[in-house]
Amino acid sequence: MAEQLGDRNLARIVGQAVGHNPLSIAVPCHRVVGATGSLTGYAGGLDRKRFLLGLEGALAEDGPTLF
């Protein structure tokens, strides 16, 4: 976020702002897909990631979807 603000030195201030935010939105790491929509690394392995996405109904025929 600090980089997006144009100054990497703002990282600490960004961290404080995020820490004070009463409403955090988190995307579980198994829901993160590559820029092309491909399945990318997951500490639990791609088979488990595929299983979790399938369990949630997030696997489409043409690839995973986030929502």
N, CA, C and O atoms as a Maestro MAE file, in Angstrom:
{
 s_m_m2io_version
 :::
 2.0.0
}

f_m_ct {
 s_m_title
 :::
 protein
 m_atom[268] {
  # First column is atom index #
  i_m_mmod_type
  r_m_x_coord
  r_m_y_coord
  r_m_z_coord
  i_m_residue_number
  s_m_chain_name
  s_m_pdb_residue_name
  s_m_pdb_atom_name
  i_m_atomic_number
  :::
  1 25 0.828 -1.192 0.000 1 A "MET " " N  " 7
  2 3 0.000 0.000 0.000 1 A "MET " " CA " 6
  3 2 0.871 1.254 0.000 1 A "MET " " C  " 6
  4 15 0.565 2.245 -0.663 1 A "MET " " O  " 8
  5 25 1.962 1.184 0.759 2 A "ALA " " N  " 7
  6 3 2.854 2.337 0.809 2 A "ALA " " CA " 6
  7 2 3.409 2.641 -0.573 2 A "ALA " " C  " 6
  8 15 3.522 3.801 -0.968 2 A "ALA " " O  " 8
  9 25 3.757 1.583 -1.306 3 A "GLU " " N  " 7
  10 3 4.259 1.776 -2.667 3 A "GLU " " CA " 6
  11 2 3.195 2.422 -3.544 3 A "GLU " " C  " 6
  12 15 3.497 3.297 -4.356 3 A "GLU " " O  " 8
  13 25 1.948 1.989 -3.377 4 A "GLN " " N  " 7
  14 3 0.854 2.565 -4.160 4 A "GLN " " CA " 6
  15 2 0.648 4.035 -3.821 4 A "GLN " " C  " 6
  16 15 0.176 4.808 -4.655 4 A "GLN " " O  " 8
  17 25 1.001 4.423 -2.594 5 A "LEU " " N  " 7
  18 3 0.909 5.823 -2.198 5 A "LEU " " CA " 6
  19 2 2.086 6.631 -2.707 5 A "LEU " " C  " 6
  20 15 2.108 7.857 -2.601 5 A "LEU " " O  " 8
  21 25 3.073 5.924 -3.268 6 A "GLY " " N  " 7
  22 3 4.206 6.610 -3.867 6 A "GLY " " CA " 6
  23 2 5.421 6.744 -2.970 6 A "GLY " " C  " 6
  24 15 6.395 7.393 -3.352 6 A "GLY " " O  " 8
  25 25 5.388 6.140 -1.774 7 A "ASP " " N  " 7
  26 3 6.528 6.254 -0.864 7 A "ASP " " CA " 6
  27 2 6.610 5.001 0.012 7 A "ASP " " C  " 6
  28 15 5.802 4.818 0.923 7 A "ASP " " O  " 8
  29 25 7.585 4.147 -0.271 8 A "ARG " " N  " 7
  30 3 7.743 2.908 0.497 8 A "ARG " " CA " 6
  31 2 8.016 3.180 1.969 8 A "ARG " " C  " 6
  32 15 7.800 2.306 2.808 8 A "ARG " " O  " 8
  33 25 8.483 4.363 2.289 9 A "ASN " " N  " 7
  34 3 8.769 4.714 3.675 9 A "ASN " " CA " 6
  35 2 7.503 4.909 4.502 9 A "ASN " " C  " 6
  36 15 7.576 5.056 5.722 9 A "ASN " " O  " 8
  37 25 6.363 4.911 3.861 10 A "LEU " " N  " 7
  38 3 5.097 5.058 4.576 10 A "LEU " " CA " 6
  39 2 4.578 3.732 5.108 10 A "LEU " " C  " 6
  40 15 3.473 3.681 5.647 10 A "LEU " " O  " 8
  41 25 5.346 2.662 4.969 11 A "ALA " " N  " 7
  42 3 4.883 1.326 5.355 11 A "ALA " " CA " 6
  43 2 4.448 1.270 6.818 11 A "ALA " " C  " 6
  44 15 3.427 0.654 7.127 11 A "ALA " " O  " 8
  45 25 5.176 1.880 7.697 12 A "ARG " " N  " 7
  46 3 4.830 1.850 9.121 12 A "ARG " " CA " 6
  47 2 3.502 2.568 9.368 12 A "ARG " " C  " 6
  48 15 2.671 2.091 10.142 12 A "ARG " " O  " 8
  49 25 3.305 3.697 8.721 13 A "ILE " " N  " 7
  50 3 2.065 4.460 8.877 13 A "ILE " " CA " 6
  51 2 0.888 3.672 8.300 13 A "ILE " " C  " 6
  52 15 -0.197 3.651 8.881 13 A "ILE " " O  " 8
  53 25 1.110 3.032 7.162 14 A "VAL " " N  " 7
  54 3 0.061 2.199 6.575 14 A "VAL " " CA " 6
  55 2 -0.285 1.058 7.537 14 A "VAL " " C  " 6
  56 15 -1.461 0.759 7.744 14 A "VAL " " O  " 8
  57 25 0.726 0.425 8.120 15 A "GLY " " N  " 7
  58 3 0.498 -0.650 9.085 15 A "GLY " " CA " 6
  59 2 -0.325 -0.187 10.273 15 A "GLY " " C  " 6
  60 15 -1.203 -0.910 10.745 15 A "GLY " " O  " 8
  61 25 -0.042 1.025 10.761 16 A "GLN " " N  " 7
  62 3 -0.816 1.565 11.883 16 A "GLN " " CA " 6
  63 2 -2.271 1.795 11.477 16 A "GLN " " C  " 6
  64 15 -3.190 1.500 12.241 16 A "GLN " " O  " 8
  65 25 -2.471 2.318 10.279 17 A "ALA " " N  " 7
  66 3 -3.837 2.568 9.798 17 A "ALA " " CA " 6
  67 2 -4.601 1.254 9.659 17 A "ALA " " C  " 6
  68 15 -5.768 1.169 10.042 17 A "ALA " " O  " 8
  69 25 -3.951 0.241 9.118 18 A "VAL " " N  " 7
  70 3 -4.602 -1.058 8.966 18 A "VAL " " CA " 6
  71 2 -4.923 -1.641 10.336 18 A "VAL " " C  " 6
  72 15 -5.990 -2.224 10.526 18 A "VAL " " O  " 8
  73 25 -4.007 -1.489 11.293 19 A "GLY " " N  " 7
  74 3 -4.222 -2.006 12.640 19 A "GLY " " CA " 6
  75 2 -5.369 -1.332 13.369 19 A "GLY " " C  " 6
  76 15 -6.004 -1.942 14.228 19 A "GLY " " O  " 8
  77 25 -5.638 -0.079 13.036 20 A "HIS " " N  " 7
  78 3 -6.721 0.654 13.695 20 A "HIS " " CA " 6
  79 2 -8.058 0.499 12.977 20 A "HIS " " C  " 6
  80 15 -9.084 0.965 13.474 20 A "HIS " " O  " 8
  81 25 -8.058 -0.140 11.831 21 A "ASN " " N  " 7
  82 3 -9.276 -0.321 11.061 21 A "ASN " " CA " 6
  83 2 -10.160 -1.351 11.754 21 A "ASN " " C  " 6
  84 15 -9.749 -2.504 11.888 21 A "ASN " " O  " 8
  85 25 -11.362 -0.979 12.200 22 A "PRO " " N  " 7
  86 3 -12.228 -1.930 12.908 22 A "PRO " " CA " 6
  87 2 -12.851 -2.976 11.981 22 A "PRO " " C  " 6
  88 15 -13.375 -3.982 12.460 22 A "PRO " " O  " 8
  89 25 -12.805 -2.762 10.690 23 A "LEU " " N  " 7
  90 3 -13.404 -3.689 9.737 23 A "LEU " " CA " 6
  91 2 -12.340 -4.122 8.734 23 A "LEU " " C  " 6
  92 15 -12.034 -3.400 7.785 23 A "LEU " " O  " 8
  93 25 -11.788 -5.294 8.953 24 A "SER " " N  " 7
  94 3 -10.786 -5.811 8.032 24 A "SER " " CA " 6
  95 2 -11.431 -6.801 7.080 24 A "SER " " C  " 6
  96 15 -12.288 -7.593 7.471 24 A "SER " " O  " 8
  97 25 -11.015 -6.747 5.844 25 A "ILE " " N  " 7
  98 3 -11.495 -7.693 4.848 25 A "ILE " " CA " 6
  99 2 -10.311 -8.581 4.491 25 A "ILE " " C  " 6
  100 15 -9.278 -8.106 4.019 25 A "ILE " " O  " 8
  101 25 -10.480 -9.860 4.721 26 A "ALA " " N  " 7
  102 3 -9.393 -10.800 4.450 26 A "ALA " " CA " 6
  103 2 -9.860 -11.839 3.440 26 A "ALA " " C  " 6
  104 15 -10.995 -12.311 3.487 26 A "ALA " " O  " 8
  105 25 -8.968 -12.178 2.540 27 A "VAL " " N  " 7
  106 3 -9.220 -13.240 1.580 27 A "VAL " " CA " 6
  107 2 -8.352 -14.415 1.994 27 A "VAL " " C  " 6
  108 15 -7.127 -14.299 1.978 27 A "VAL " " O  " 8
  109 25 -8.946 -15.543 2.365 28 A "PRO " " N  " 7
  110 3 -8.139 -16.696 2.761 28 A "PRO " " CA " 6
  111 2 -7.142 -17.047 1.655 28 A "PRO " " C  " 6
  112 15 -7.464 -16.954 0.471 28 A "PRO " " O  " 8
  113 25 -5.951 -17.443 2.040 29 A "CYS " " N  " 7
  114 3 -4.880 -17.626 1.065 29 A "CYS " " CA " 6
  115 2 -5.194 -18.673 0.009 29 A "CYS " " C  " 6
  116 15 -4.669 -18.581 -1.101 29 A "CYS " " O  " 8
  117 25 -6.031 -19.670 0.308 30 A "HIS " " N  " 7
  118 3 -6.352 -20.651 -0.730 30 A "HIS " " CA " 6
  119 2 -7.244 -20.047 -1.810 30 A "HIS " " C  " 6
  120 15 -7.425 -20.650 -2.868 30 A "HIS " " O  " 8
  121 25 -7.804 -18.862 -1.557 31 A "ARG " " N  " 7
  122 3 -8.656 -18.191 -2.545 31 A "ARG " " CA " 6
  123 2 -7.861 -17.312 -3.502 31 A "ARG " " C  " 6
  124 15 -8.422 -16.779 -4.460 31 A "ARG " " O  " 8
  125 25 -6.563 -17.153 -3.257 32 A "VAL " " N  " 7
  126 3 -5.732 -16.316 -4.115 32 A "VAL " " CA " 6
  127 2 -5.327 -17.116 -5.342 32 A "VAL " " C  " 6
  128 15 -4.805 -18.225 -5.231 32 A "VAL " " O  " 8
  129 25 -5.571 -16.541 -6.514 33 A "VAL " " N  " 7
  130 3 -5.191 -17.181 -7.765 33 A "VAL " " CA " 6
  131 2 -4.223 -16.274 -8.515 33 A "VAL " " C  " 6
  132 15 -4.096 -15.093 -8.193 33 A "VAL " " O  " 8
  133 25 -3.544 -16.827 -9.512 34 A "GLY " " N  " 7
  134 3 -2.588 -16.065 -10.298 34 A "GLY " " CA " 6
  135 2 -3.273 -14.990 -11.134 34 A "GLY " " C  " 6
  136 15 -4.496 -14.989 -11.279 34 A "GLY " " O  " 8
  137 25 -2.481 -14.082 -11.677 35 A "ALA " " N  " 7
  138 3 -3.013 -12.968 -12.470 35 A "ALA " " CA " 6
  139 2 -3.813 -13.461 -13.677 35 A "ALA " " C  " 6
  140 15 -4.724 -12.773 -14.139 35 A "ALA " " O  " 8
  141 25 -3.480 -14.640 -14.187 36 A "THR " " N  " 7
  142 3 -4.197 -15.194 -15.336 36 A "THR " " CA " 6
  143 2 -5.355 -16.084 -14.911 36 A "THR " " C  " 6
  144 15 -6.027 -16.668 -15.761 36 A "THR " " O  " 8
  145 25 -5.602 -16.196 -13.598 37 A "GLY " " N  " 7
  146 3 -6.652 -17.049 -13.091 37 A "GLY " " CA " 6
  147 2 -6.190 -18.462 -12.812 37 A "GLY " " C  " 6
  148 15 -6.989 -19.317 -12.429 37 A "GLY " " O  " 8
  149 25 -4.894 -18.716 -13.003 38 A "SER " " N  " 7
  150 3 -4.360 -20.055 -12.773 38 A "SER " " CA " 6
  151 2 -4.161 -20.313 -11.288 38 A "SER " " C  " 6
  152 15 -3.991 -19.384 -10.498 38 A "SER " " O  " 8
  153 25 -4.184 -21.589 -10.923 39 A "LEU " " N  " 7
  154 3 -3.904 -21.946 -9.536 39 A "LEU " " CA " 6
  155 2 -2.416 -21.791 -9.299 39 A "LEU " " C  " 6
  156 15 -1.599 -22.292 -10.072 39 A "LEU " " O  " 8
  157 25 -2.068 -21.102 -8.236 40 A "THR " " N  " 7
  158 3 -0.662 -20.886 -7.902 40 A "THR " " CA " 6
  159 2 -0.364 -21.537 -6.565 40 A "THR " " C  " 6
  160 15 -1.252 -22.103 -5.928 40 A "THR " " O  " 8
  161 25 0.879 -21.455 -6.147 41 A "GLY " " N  " 7
  162 3 1.338 -22.105 -4.934 41 A "GLY " " CA " 6
  163 2 0.456 -21.899 -3.717 41 A "GLY " " C  " 6
  164 15 -0.150 -20.844 -3.528 41 A "GLY " " O  " 8
  165 25 0.403 -22.935 -2.902 42 A "TYR " " N  " 7
  166 3 -0.359 -22.923 -1.654 42 A "TYR " " CA " 6
  167 2 0.380 -23.863 -0.719 42 A "TYR " " C  " 6
  168 15 0.750 -24.967 -1.118 42 A "TYR " " O  " 8
  169 25 0.599 -23.443 0.514 43 A "ALA " " N  " 7
  170 3 1.393 -24.241 1.456 43 A "ALA " " CA " 6
  171 2 0.812 -25.639 1.643 43 A "ALA " " C  " 6
  172 15 1.558 -26.585 1.898 43 A "ALA " " O  " 8
  173 25 -0.502 -25.784 1.522 44 A "GLY " " N  " 7
  174 3 -1.138 -27.084 1.677 44 A "GLY " " CA " 6
  175 2 -1.082 -27.941 0.430 44 A "GLY " " C  " 6
  176 15 -1.550 -29.080 0.439 44 A "GLY " " O  " 8
  177 25 -0.516 -27.412 -0.642 45 A "GLY " " N  " 7
  178 3 -0.433 -28.138 -1.904 45 A "GLY " " CA " 6
  179 2 -1.593 -27.795 -2.825 45 A "GLY " " C  " 6
  180 15 -2.686 -27.453 -2.375 45 A "GLY " " O  " 8
  181 25 -1.333 -27.893 -4.126 46 A "LEU " " N  " 7
  182 3 -2.360 -27.527 -5.099 46 A "LEU " " CA " 6
  183 2 -3.552 -28.476 -5.086 46 A "LEU " " C  " 6
  184 15 -4.671 -28.060 -5.385 46 A "LEU " " O  " 8
  185 25 -3.331 -29.744 -4.744 47 A "ASP " " N  " 7
  186 3 -4.464 -30.674 -4.653 47 A "ASP " " CA " 6
  187 2 -5.428 -30.234 -3.562 47 A "ASP " " C  " 6
  188 15 -6.643 -30.253 -3.757 47 A "ASP " " O  " 8
  189 25 -4.890 -29.840 -2.416 48 A "ARG " " N  " 7
  190 3 -5.747 -29.375 -1.313 48 A "ARG " " CA " 6
  191 2 -6.423 -28.061 -1.686 48 A "ARG " " C  " 6
  192 15 -7.592 -27.846 -1.365 48 A "ARG " " O  " 8
  193 25 -5.678 -27.170 -2.373 49 A "LYS " " N  " 7
  194 3 -6.257 -25.896 -2.797 49 A "LYS " " CA " 6
  195 2 -7.424 -26.154 -3.747 49 A "LYS " " C  " 6
  196 15 -8.484 -25.542 -3.611 49 A "LYS " " O  " 8
  197 25 -7.230 -27.056 -4.706 50 A "ARG " " N  " 7
  198 3 -8.274 -27.423 -5.645 50 A "ARG " " CA " 6
  199 2 -9.492 -27.989 -4.898 50 A "ARG " " C  " 6
  200 15 -10.633 -27.661 -5.222 50 A "ARG " " O  " 8
  201 25 -9.237 -28.840 -3.895 51 A "PHE " " N  " 7
  202 3 -10.311 -29.421 -3.093 51 A "PHE " " CA " 6
  203 2 -11.099 -28.332 -2.366 51 A "PHE " " C  " 6
  204 15 -12.329 -28.330 -2.402 51 A "PHE " " O  " 8
  205 25 -10.396 -27.404 -1.704 52 A "LEU " " N  " 7
  206 3 -11.063 -26.342 -0.949 52 A "LEU " " CA " 6
  207 2 -11.888 -25.447 -1.862 52 A "LEU " " C  " 6
  208 15 -13.014 -25.081 -1.526 52 A "LEU " " O  " 8
  209 25 -11.334 -25.097 -3.006 53 A "LEU " " N  " 7
  210 3 -12.071 -24.254 -3.947 53 A "LEU " " CA " 6
  211 2 -13.299 -24.989 -4.476 53 A "LEU " " C  " 6
  212 15 -14.362 -24.391 -4.640 53 A "LEU " " O  " 8
  213 25 -13.150 -26.290 -4.744 54 A "GLY " " N  " 7
  214 3 -14.280 -27.084 -5.202 54 A "GLY " " CA " 6
  215 2 -15.355 -27.194 -4.130 54 A "GLY " " C  " 6
  216 15 -16.547 -27.110 -4.426 54 A "GLY " " O  " 8
  217 25 -14.933 -27.381 -2.890 55 A "LEU " " N  " 7
  218 3 -15.850 -27.475 -1.762 55 A "LEU " " CA " 6
  219 2 -16.690 -26.207 -1.623 55 A "LEU " " C  " 6
  220 15 -17.864 -26.260 -1.255 55 A "LEU " " O  " 8
  221 25 -16.069 -25.071 -1.923 56 A "GLU " " N  " 7
  222 3 -16.760 -23.778 -1.827 56 A "GLU " " CA " 6
  223 2 -17.532 -23.441 -3.092 56 A "GLU " " C  " 6
  224 15 -18.228 -22.427 -3.140 56 A "GLU " " O  " 8
  225 25 -17.420 -24.278 -4.113 57 A "GLY " " N  " 7
  226 3 -18.098 -23.992 -5.371 57 A "GLY " " CA " 6
  227 2 -17.420 -22.888 -6.153 57 A "GLY " " C  " 6
  228 15 -18.062 -22.221 -6.965 57 A "GLY " " O  " 8
  229 25 -16.132 -22.684 -5.923 58 A "ALA " " N  " 7
  230 3 -15.412 -21.593 -6.571 58 A "ALA " " CA " 6
  231 2 -14.639 -22.046 -7.802 58 A "ALA " " C  " 6
  232 15 -13.943 -21.240 -8.420 58 A "ALA " " O  " 8
  233 25 -14.744 -23.311 -8.167 59 A "LEU " " N  " 7
  234 3 -14.068 -23.788 -9.376 59 A "LEU " " CA " 6
  235 2 -15.061 -23.811 -10.525 59 A "LEU " " C  " 6
  236 15 -16.056 -24.536 -10.495 59 A "LEU " " O  " 8
  237 25 -14.774 -23.009 -11.529 60 A "ALA " " N  " 7
  238 3 -15.596 -22.998 -12.741 60 A "ALA " " CA " 6
  239 2 -14.902 -23.853 -13.796 60 A "ALA " " C  " 6
  240 15 -13.725 -24.182 -13.651 60 A "ALA " " O  " 8
  241 25 -15.613 -24.209 -14.839 61 A "GLU " " N  " 7
  242 3 -15.007 -25.027 -15.885 61 A "GLU " " CA " 6
  243 2 -13.816 -24.340 -16.530 61 A "GLU " " C  " 6
  244 15 -12.861 -25.003 -16.933 61 A "GLU " " O  " 8
  245 25 -13.862 -23.022 -16.630 62 A "ASP " " N  " 7
  246 3 -12.780 -22.285 -17.278 62 A "ASP " " CA " 6
  247 2 -11.756 -21.771 -16.262 62 A "ASP " " C  " 6
  248 15 -10.916 -20.941 -16.611 62 A "ASP " " O  " 8
  249 25 -11.808 -22.245 -15.020 63 A "GLY " " N  " 7
  250 3 -10.823 -21.858 -14.017 63 A "GLY " " CA " 6
  251 2 -11.476 -21.362 -12.743 63 A "GLY " " C  " 6
  252 15 -12.696 -21.215 -12.673 63 A "GLY " " O  " 8
  253 25 -10.647 -21.103 -11.728 64 A "PRO " " N  " 7
  254 3 -11.175 -20.656 -10.437 64 A "PRO " " CA " 6
  255 2 -11.752 -19.251 -10.501 64 A "PRO " " C  " 6
  256 15 -11.356 -18.439 -11.337 64 A "PRO " " O  " 8
  257 25 -12.690 -18.979 -9.609 65 A "THR " " N  " 7
  258 3 -13.236 -17.633 -9.460 65 A "THR " " CA " 6
  259 2 -13.116 -17.229 -8.003 65 A "THR " " C  " 6
  260 15 -13.197 -18.077 -7.115 65 A "THR " " O  " 8
  261 25 -12.927 -15.967 -7.751 66 A "LEU " " N  " 7
  262 3 -12.791 -15.518 -6.376 66 A "LEU " " CA " 6
  263 2 -14.140 -15.356 -5.696 66 A "LEU " " C  " 6
  264 15 -14.267 -15.627 -4.502 66 A "LEU " " O  " 8
  265 25 -15.157 -14.914 -6.445 67 A "PHE " " N  " 7
  266 3 -16.450 -14.652 -5.811 67 A "PHE " " CA " 6
  267 2 -17.562 -15.244 -6.637 67 A "PHE " " C  " 6
  268 15 -18.732 -15.130 -6.270 67 A "PHE " " O  " 8
  :::
 }
 m_bond[267] {
  # First column is bond index #
  i_m_from
  i_m_to
  i_m_order
  :::
  1 1 2 1
  2 2 3 1
  3 3 4 2
  4 3 5 1
  5 5 6 1
  6 6 7 1
  7 7 8 2
  8 7 9 1
  9 9 10 1
  10 10 11 1
  11 11 12 2
  12 11 13 1
  13 13 14 1
  14 14 15 1
  15 15 16 2
  16 15 17 1
  17 17 18 1
  18 18 19 1
  19 19 20 2
  20 19 21 1
  21 21 22 1
  22 22 23 1
  23 23 24 2
  24 23 25 1
  25 25 26 1
  26 26 27 1
  27 27 28 2
  28 27 29 1
  29 29 30 1
  30 30 31 1
  31 31 32 2
  32 31 33 1
  33 33 34 1
  34 34 35 1
  35 35 36 2
  36 35 37 1
  37 37 38 1
  38 38 39 1
  39 39 40 2
  40 39 41 1
  41 41 42 1
  42 42 43 1
  43 43 44 2
  44 43 45 1
  45 45 46 1
  46 46 47 1
  47 47 48 2
  48 47 49 1
  49 49 50 1
  50 50 51 1
  51 51 52 2
  52 51 53 1
  53 53 54 1
  54 54 55 1
  55 55 56 2
  56 55 57 1
  57 57 58 1
  58 58 59 1
  59 59 60 2
  60 59 61 1
  61 61 62 1
  62 62 63 1
  63 63 64 2
  64 63 65 1
  65 65 66 1
  66 66 67 1
  67 67 68 2
  68 67 69 1
  69 69 70 1
  70 70 71 1
  71 71 72 2
  72 71 73 1
  73 73 74 1
  74 74 75 1
  75 75 76 2
  76 75 77 1
  77 77 78 1
  78 78 79 1
  79 79 80 2
  80 79 81 1
  81 81 82 1
  82 82 83 1
  83 83 84 2
  84 83 85 1
  85 85 86 1
  86 86 87 1
  87 87 88 2
  88 87 89 1
  89 89 90 1
  90 90 91 1
  91 91 92 2
  92 91 93 1
  93 93 94 1
  94 94 95 1
  95 95 96 2
  96 95 97 1
  97 97 98 1
  98 98 99 1
  99 99 100 2
  100 99 101 1
  101 101 102 1
  102 102 103 1
  103 103 104 2
  104 103 105 1
  105 105 106 1
  106 106 107 1
  107 107 108 2
  108 107 109 1
  109 109 110 1
  110 110 111 1
  111 111 112 2
  112 111 113 1
  113 113 114 1
  114 114 115 1
  115 115 116 2
  116 115 117 1
  117 117 118 1
  118 118 119 1
  119 119 120 2
  120 119 121 1
  121 121 122 1
  122 122 123 1
  123 123 124 2
  124 123 125 1
  125 125 126 1
  126 126 127 1
  127 127 128 2
  128 127 129 1
  129 129 130 1
  130 130 131 1
  131 131 132 2
  132 131 133 1
  133 133 134 1
  134 134 135 1
  135 135 136 2
  136 135 137 1
  137 137 138 1
  138 138 139 1
  139 139 140 2
  140 139 141 1
  141 141 142 1
  142 142 143 1
  143 143 144 2
  144 143 145 1
  145 145 146 1
  146 146 147 1
  147 147 148 2
  148 147 149 1
  149 149 150 1
  150 150 151 1
  151 151 152 2
  152 151 153 1
  153 153 154 1
  154 154 155 1
  155 155 156 2
  156 155 157 1
  157 157 158 1
  158 158 159 1
  159 159 160 2
  160 159 161 1
  161 161 162 1
  162 162 163 1
  163 163 164 2
  164 163 165 1
  165 165 166 1
  166 166 167 1
  167 167 168 2
  168 167 169 1
  169 169 170 1
  170 170 171 1
  171 171 172 2
  172 171 173 1
  173 173 174 1
  174 174 175 1
  175 175 176 2
  176 175 177 1
  177 177 178 1
  178 178 179 1
  179 179 180 2
  180 179 181 1
  181 181 182 1
  182 182 183 1
  183 183 184 2
  184 183 185 1
  185 185 186 1
  186 186 187 1
  187 187 188 2
  188 187 189 1
  189 189 190 1
  190 190 191 1
  191 191 192 2
  192 191 193 1
  193 193 194 1
  194 194 195 1
  195 195 196 2
  196 195 197 1
  197 197 198 1
  198 198 199 1
  199 199 200 2
  200 199 201 1
  201 201 202 1
  202 202 203 1
  203 203 204 2
  204 203 205 1
  205 205 206 1
  206 206 207 1
  207 207 208 2
  208 207 209 1
  209 209 210 1
  210 210 211 1
  211 211 212 2
  212 211 213 1
  213 213 214 1
  214 214 215 1
  215 215 216 2
  216 215 217 1
  217 217 218 1
  218 218 219 1
  219 219 220 2
  220 219 221 1
  221 221 222 1
  222 222 223 1
  223 223 224 2
  224 223 225 1
  225 225 226 1
  226 226 227 1
  227 227 228 2
  228 227 229 1
  229 229 230 1
  230 230 231 1
  231 231 232 2
  232 231 233 1
  233 233 234 1
  234 234 235 1
  235 235 236 2
  236 235 237 1
  237 237 238 1
  238 238 239 1
  239 239 240 2
  240 239 241 1
  241 241 242 1
  242 242 243 1
  243 243 244 2
  244 243 245 1
  245 245 246 1
  246 246 247 1
  247 247 248 2
  248 247 249 1
  249 249 250 1
  250 250 251 1
  251 251 252 2
  252 251 253 1
  253 253 254 1
  254 254 255 1
  255 255 256 2
  256 255 257 1
  257 257 258 1
  258 258 259 1
  259 259 260 2
  260 259 261 1
  261 261 262 1
  262 262 263 1
  263 263 264 2
  264 263 265 1
  265 265 266 1
  266 266 267 1
  267 267 268 2
  :::
 }
}
